[in-house]
Amino acid sequence: MRGARRIVAGALLPLALSAGAAAAQGSCDPGQVVLTTPSGSHAVFSVEIAADPAARARGLMGRRQLLRSHGMLFVYEAPQPAGFWMKDTLIPLDMLFFDEKGVLRHVHPQAQPHDLTIIPGAAPGDPDPKRLLVLELAGGEAARRGLVPGTTLRHPVVPQATAAAPCD
């Protein structure tokens, strides 16, 4: 549930997108995520990081829009089962659930505004339902950008020693 998220202590940080050569070469900017699909295409999103209890509870609630190139990254203290809902969220969202290596394990597309149904972070039968990261994007972006399970996320919050897409 949105109000019950446990994410790393800190603040909600609006961070600017700085795509370009650095993203393509693998360096990490804390203000963006670089996603690489299994087919090798890249998508770069500017991110806000929800990192204190109030920011985690608020998430993207009350937002009237979310640019297609922006998202919110939730970082858990340790891998754990994750579940979200859309209470007081005004726009449809895609929810992308990543494991501790930064590998996309589950996509929930087009979560509907105001829906109180819990959205699980793992597909039924997933042998390891624990998630470290959740990326919320504007509804439809995952399909538009070809973001499917197996996509990797590059960002400094992914434990670099075991990251599928480490920072350089």
Order of alpha helices (4+ residues) and beta strands (2+ residues): beta-alpha-beta-beta-alpha-beta-beta-beta-beta-beta-beta-alpha-beta
